[in-house]
Amino acid sequence: MPRRPDPLPEALGGAFSCADAAAAGVSRKRLRAADLDTPFRGVRRRRGAEDAAAAGPLAEDQAIRHRVLEDARAYASIMGGRAFFCGRTAAVLWGTGAHSPGELEVGVLAPERAPRRRGIRGRQLAPTHVEVTTLDGLRVSSPASTWAMLGRNAGMRELVRIGDAFVRVPRGERGRRRSEARLCTLDDLAAAVAAGRRVGSAKLVEALGLIREGAMSPLETDFRLGLVAAGLPEPLLDQEIRDGSGRLAGIADAVWPEYRVIAEVEGDHHRTSRSQWARDIEKHTAYVALGFEVVRLTSAHIRPTGSAAVALVAGALRRRGWSPSPTRT
């Protein structure tokens, strides 16, 4: 029966540099044991340290963020003190739902040389083009400068999705808006774009005009962009619906108040959670009692083309008096 490896000092944590391990008395042979991974040269990570399970409506995004966070923590054990995570890596760490990078993006300020290592994409950045802060104990580019960096390689729709995530205002207990928890504002994004010439500036300026602070998920962003592209009126987002006495009936994803139409974009948890399902029935009944027509949509209506969502919303708006503007010839 194989001999179990000697326990490692707890002070080393889940991921650590080989230099720190040696200083703690860990032998080179122990660092080659099967219970350790080598995510980067000169780094070891205890197997299983990266395997936290995600659950809930944002499970996939949470799982991606967890994997990137664990890799970032592992690399941080050997990262230079003035380096920081940036670009797409930072966007994932900020919880925007950005696509996961194949490598960790690590930035430095010019004239310092960008790091070069397997699994790392080093970037040298002008001091005027980035602000650095901390997140979960890691040095990262700020939300606004992170977003501006994505103009280099992100498409328009992804820029709007991530921008929506950065500027959204979370809600807490009883639907209270928590402005203090917002990652940044539209003005912050605009200032980052205006900080100096950068690749993709024109695309960033165009995306700025499409970002809204009330989109609470990437699916809601895709829904809104699909409606606007099809020529439908743009809705108000994340709206409190109250009855005549001021009692809150619910917070609607998208509202056309002049037509008394509400659209609700529902993730799978609206179906699988009994408590969420009960709340949905209650608030939608209240909306109807207040004179609204409610259109309930899922990802199947919105992706990949959004045509089903457009047709359902257009039908509801027409029934309430909307008509499309005549096409000019």
C-alpha positions as CSV (number, residue, x, y, z in Angstrom):
1,M,0.0,0.0,0.0
2,P,1.5,3.4,-1.0
3,R,2.7,5.5,1.8
4,R,0.6,8.6,2.5
5,P,2.6,11.8,1.9
6,D,3.7,13.7,5.0
7,P,1.3,16.6,6.0
8,L,2.2,20.0,4.7
9,P,2.4,23.0,7.1
10,E,-1.1,24.6,7.3
11,A,0.5,28.0,7.0
12,L,1.2,27.4,3.3
13,G,-2.5,27.5,2.5
14,G,-4.1,25.9,-0.6
15,A,-1.5,27.2,-3.1
16,F,2.0,28.3,-2.4
17,S,5.4,28.9,-4.0
18,C,8.1,26.3,-4.0
19,A,10.3,28.9,-2.4
20,D,7.9,29.4,0.5
21,A,7.6,25.6,0.9
22,A,11.4,25.2,1.0
23,A,11.6,27.9,3.7
24,A,9.0,26.0,5.7
25,G,11.1,22.9,5.6
26,V,9.3,21.0,2.8
27,S,11.6,18.8,0.7
28,R,11.8,18.8,-3.1
29,K,10.6,15.2,-3.0
30,R,7.5,16.2,-1.1
31,L,6.7,18.8,-3.7
32,R,6.6,16.1,-6.3
33,A,3.9,14.0,-4.4
34,A,0.7,13.1,-6.2
35,D,-1.5,15.2,-3.8
36,L,-0.1,18.4,-5.3
37,D,-0.7,20.1,-8.7
38,T,1.6,22.4,-10.5
39,P,-0.6,25.2,-12.0
40,F,2.5,27.3,-12.8
41,R,6.2,26.7,-12.7
42,G,7.4,27.3,-9.2
43,V,3.9,26.9,-7.7
44,R,2.2,24.0,-6.0
45,R,-1.5,23.6,-5.1
46,R,-3.2,21.0,-2.9
47,R,-5.4,18.8,-5.0
48,G,-9.0,19.5,-4.4
49,A,-8.4,23.1,-3.3
50,E,-10.0,24.3,-6.5
51,D,-13.0,22.0,-6.4
52,A,-15.7,24.1,-4.7
53,A,-19.2,23.4,-6.1
54,A,-21.4,26.2,-7.4
55,A,-25.1,26.2,-7.2
56,G,-28.0,28.5,-8.0
57,P,-29.1,30.5,-11.1
58,L,-25.6,31.8,-11.8
59,A,-23.9,28.4,-11.2
60,E,-21.9,28.3,-14.4
61,D,-20.6,31.9,-14.0
62,Q,-19.7,31.2,-10.4
63,A,-17.9,28.0,-11.3
64,I,-15.8,29.8,-14.0
65,R,-15.0,32.6,-11.5
66,H,-14.0,30.1,-8.9
67,R,-11.6,28.4,-11.2
68,V,-10.0,31.6,-12.4
69,L,-9.8,32.9,-8.8
70,E,-8.0,29.7,-7.7
71,D,-5.5,30.0,-10.6
72,A,-5.0,33.7,-9.8
73,R,-4.4,32.9,-6.1
74,A,-1.9,30.3,-7.1
75,Y,0.0,32.6,-9.4
76,A,-0.1,35.4,-6.9
77,S,2.3,33.4,-4.7
78,I,5.1,34.2,-7.2
79,M,3.7,37.3,-8.9
80,G,5.8,40.5,-8.6
81,G,4.6,43.0,-6.1
82,R,3.7,45.6,-8.7
83,A,1.9,43.3,-11.1
84,F,-1.9,42.9,-11.2
85,F,-4.6,40.9,-12.9
86,C,-6.2,42.8,-15.7
87,G,-8.3,42.5,-18.9
88,R,-10.5,39.5,-19.3
89,T,-9.1,37.8,-16.1
90,A,-10.1,40.8,-14.0
91,A,-13.5,40.9,-15.7
92,V,-14.1,37.3,-14.6
93,L,-12.8,38.1,-11.1
94,W,-15.2,41.0,-10.8
95,G,-18.1,38.6,-11.4
96,T,-19.4,40.1,-14.7
97,G,-20.0,36.7,-16.4
98,A,-17.3,37.4,-18.9
99,H,-16.0,34.4,-20.9
100,S,-13.1,32.7,-19.2
101,P,-9.6,33.5,-20.5
102,G,-7.4,30.7,-21.6
103,E,-4.5,32.3,-19.8
104,L,-4.3,34.7,-16.9
105,E,-3.8,38.2,-18.0
106,V,-1.3,39.9,-15.8
107,G,-0.4,43.6,-16.2
108,V,2.4,45.9,-15.3
109,L,2.9,49.6,-15.7
110,A,5.4,50.8,-18.3
111,P,8.4,50.8,-18.4
112,E,8.3,47.6,-16.3
113,R,8.6,44.5,-18.4
114,A,5.5,42.3,-18.7
115,P,5.8,38.8,-17.2
116,R,6.4,35.8,-19.5
117,R,5.5,32.4,-18.2
118,R,3.4,29.4,-19.4
119,G,-0.2,30.1,-18.6
120,I,0.3,33.9,-18.3
121,R,-0.4,36.6,-20.9
122,G,1.7,39.5,-19.8
123,R,0.6,43.1,-20.7
124,Q,2.5,46.3,-20.3
125,L,0.1,49.2,-19.8
126,A,0.5,53.0,-19.7
127,P,0.0,54.4,-16.2
128,T,-2.7,56.7,-17.6
129,H,-4.8,53.7,-18.9
130,V,-5.3,51.7,-15.7
131,E,-6.2,52.0,-12.1
132,V,-5.2,49.2,-9.7
133,T,-7.2,48.1,-6.7
134,T,-7.6,45.0,-4.6
135,L,-10.3,42.3,-4.8
136,D,-10.4,39.1,-2.6
137,G,-6.8,39.9,-1.6
138,L,-5.6,40.2,-5.2
139,R,-4.3,43.2,-7.1
140,V,-6.6,43.8,-10.0
141,S,-7.4,46.5,-12.5
142,S,-10.4,48.6,-11.5
143,P,-13.8,47.8,-13.0
144,A,-13.7,50.8,-15.4
145,S,-10.2,50.3,-16.6
146,T,-10.9,46.5,-16.9
147,W,-13.8,47.2,-19.2
148,A,-11.8,49.7,-21.3
149,M,-9.1,47.1,-21.9
150,L,-11.7,44.7,-23.4
151,G,-12.1,47.0,-26.4
152,R,-9.0,45.2,-27.9
153,N,-10.7,41.9,-28.4
154,A,-14.3,41.7,-27.1
155,G,-17.3,42.0,-29.5
156,M,-19.9,44.7,-29.2
157,R,-22.5,42.5,-27.4
158,E,-20.0,41.2,-24.9
159,L,-18.8,44.8,-24.2
160,V,-22.4,45.8,-23.4
161,R,-23.0,42.7,-21.3
162,I,-20.0,43.3,-19.2
163,G,-20.6,47.1,-19.0
164,D,-24.2,46.3,-17.8
165,A,-22.7,44.1,-15.1
166,F,-20.3,46.8,-13.9
167,V,-22.9,49.5,-13.6
168,R,-25.9,47.6,-12.3
169,V,-27.2,48.6,-8.9
170,P,-27.8,45.5,-6.8
171,R,-30.9,45.1,-4.7
172,G,-30.9,43.9,-1.1
173,E,-33.6,42.9,1.3
174,R,-37.1,44.0,0.4
175,G,-35.8,45.1,-3.0
176,R,-33.8,48.1,-1.6
177,R,-31.4,49.5,-4.2
178,R,-27.8,49.3,-2.9
179,S,-26.0,52.0,-4.9
180,E,-23.0,51.6,-2.6
181,A,-22.5,48.1,-3.9
182,R,-22.3,49.1,-7.6
183,L,-18.9,48.4,-9.1
184,C,-18.7,51.6,-11.1
185,T,-20.8,54.1,-13.0
186,L,-21.3,55.0,-16.7
187,D,-19.3,58.1,-16.0
188,D,-16.4,56.0,-14.7
189,L,-16.5,53.9,-17.9
190,A,-16.6,57.0,-20.1
191,A,-13.6,58.4,-18.2
192,A,-11.6,55.2,-18.7
193,V,-12.2,55.4,-22.4
194,A,-11.2,59.1,-22.5
195,A,-8.0,58.4,-20.5
196,G,-6.0,58.1,-23.7
197,R,-5.7,56.4,-27.1
198,R,-6.2,52.6,-27.0
199,V,-7.1,49.8,-29.3
200,G,-10.9,49.6,-29.8
201,S,-11.7,53.1,-28.7
202,A,-14.4,53.6,-31.3
203,K,-16.1,50.3,-30.4
204,L,-16.0,51.3,-26.7
205,V,-17.7,54.6,-27.4
206,E,-20.4,52.9,-29.3
207,A,-20.9,50.3,-26.5
208,L,-21.2,53.1,-24.0
209,G,-24.3,54.3,-25.7
210,L,-25.9,50.9,-25.2
211,I,-25.1,50.2,-21.6
212,R,-27.9,50.5,-19.0
213,E,-27.7,50.2,-15.2
214,G,-30.9,48.1,-14.8
215,A,-29.9,44.9,-16.6
216,M,-29.5,42.3,-13.9
217,S,-28.1,39.5,-16.0
218,P,-26.4,38.8,-19.4
219,L,-29.7,37.2,-20.5
220,E,-31.5,40.5,-19.8
221,T,-28.9,42.4,-21.8
222,D,-29.3,40.1,-24.8
223,F,-33.1,40.5,-24.5
224,R,-32.9,44.3,-24.6
225,L,-30.4,44.5,-27.4
226,G,-32.6,42.1,-29.5
227,L,-35.6,44.3,-29.0
228,V,-33.9,47.5,-29.9
229,A,-32.3,45.9,-33.0
230,A,-35.8,44.8,-34.1
231,G,-37.2,48.3,-33.9
232,L,-39.2,47.8,-30.7
233,P,-39.3,50.6,-28.1
234,E,-36.7,50.3,-25.4
235,P,-38.2,49.4,-22.0
236,L,-37.4,50.8,-18.6
237,L,-35.4,48.3,-16.6
238,D,-35.5,47.0,-13.0
239,Q,-38.7,48.9,-12.2
240,E,-40.6,48.9,-8.9
241,I,-44.3,48.3,-9.6
242,R,-46.6,49.7,-6.8
243,D,-50.3,49.7,-6.3
244,G,-52.4,52.8,-5.6
245,S,-51.5,52.8,-1.9
246,G,-47.8,52.6,-2.6
247,R,-47.4,48.9,-1.7
248,L,-44.7,47.2,-3.7
249,A,-46.2,44.5,-5.9
250,G,-42.8,43.5,-7.4
251,I,-39.7,44.6,-9.3
252,A,-40.1,44.0,-13.0
253,D,-37.2,43.3,-15.4
254,A,-38.6,45.4,-18.2
255,V,-41.5,47.8,-18.3
256,W,-43.3,49.8,-21.0
257,P,-45.4,52.0,-18.7
258,E,-47.2,53.9,-21.5
259,Y,-48.5,50.5,-22.9
260,R,-48.9,48.8,-19.5
261,V,-46.7,45.9,-20.6
262,I,-44.2,44.0,-18.4
263,A,-41.6,41.5,-19.6
264,E,-40.0,39.1,-17.1
265,V,-36.8,37.3,-18.1
266,E,-36.7,34.0,-16.1
267,G,-33.7,31.8,-15.5
268,D,-34.1,28.1,-14.8
269,H,-34.2,28.7,-11.0
270,H,-37.7,30.3,-11.6
271,R,-38.8,26.8,-12.6
272,T,-36.8,24.6,-10.2
273,S,-37.2,26.7,-7.0
274,R,-40.6,26.2,-5.4
275,S,-40.3,29.4,-3.3
276,Q,-39.3,31.4,-6.4
277,W,-42.2,29.9,-8.4
278,A,-44.6,30.9,-5.7
279,R,-43.3,34.5,-5.5
280,D,-43.5,34.7,-9.3
281,I,-47.2,33.6,-9.3
282,E,-48.0,36.1,-6.6
283,K,-46.3,39.1,-8.2
284,H,-47.6,38.4,-11.7
285,T,-51.1,38.1,-10.4
286,A,-50.6,41.5,-8.8
287,Y,-49.3,43.0,-12.1
288,V,-52.4,41.8,-14.0
289,A,-54.6,43.2,-11.3
290,L,-52.9,46.6,-11.8
291,G,-53.7,46.5,-15.5
292,F,-50.4,45.2,-17.0
293,E,-50.0,42.5,-19.6
294,V,-47.1,40.2,-18.5
295,V,-44.8,38.5,-21.0
296,R,-42.7,35.7,-19.4
297,L,-39.6,34.7,-21.3
298,T,-36.8,32.1,-20.8
299,S,-33.4,31.7,-22.4
300,A,-35.0,29.6,-25.2
301,H,-37.0,32.7,-26.3
302,I,-33.9,34.9,-26.2
303,R,-31.0,32.8,-27.5
304,P,-29.6,32.4,-30.0
305,T,-31.6,34.8,-32.2
306,G,-34.1,36.4,-29.9
307,S,-36.8,36.3,-32.6
308,A,-39.3,34.5,-30.3
309,A,-38.9,37.1,-27.5
310,V,-39.3,39.9,-30.1
311,A,-42.5,38.4,-31.5
312,L,-44.0,37.8,-28.0
313,V,-43.2,41.4,-26.8
314,A,-44.3,43.0,-30.1
315,G,-47.6,41.2,-29.9
316,A,-48.3,42.4,-26.4
317,L,-47.3,46.0,-27.3
318,R,-49.6,46.0,-30.3
319,R,-52.5,44.8,-28.2
320,R,-51.9,47.8,-26.0
321,G,-51.8,50.4,-28.8
322,W,-48.2,50.4,-30.0
323,S,-47.5,50.4,-33.8
324,P,-44.2,50.3,-35.5
325,S,-42.9,53.4,-37.2
326,P,-43.4,53.3,-40.9
327,T,-40.2,52.3,-42.8
328,R,-38.8,55.1,-44.8
329,T,-38.0,54.4,-48.4
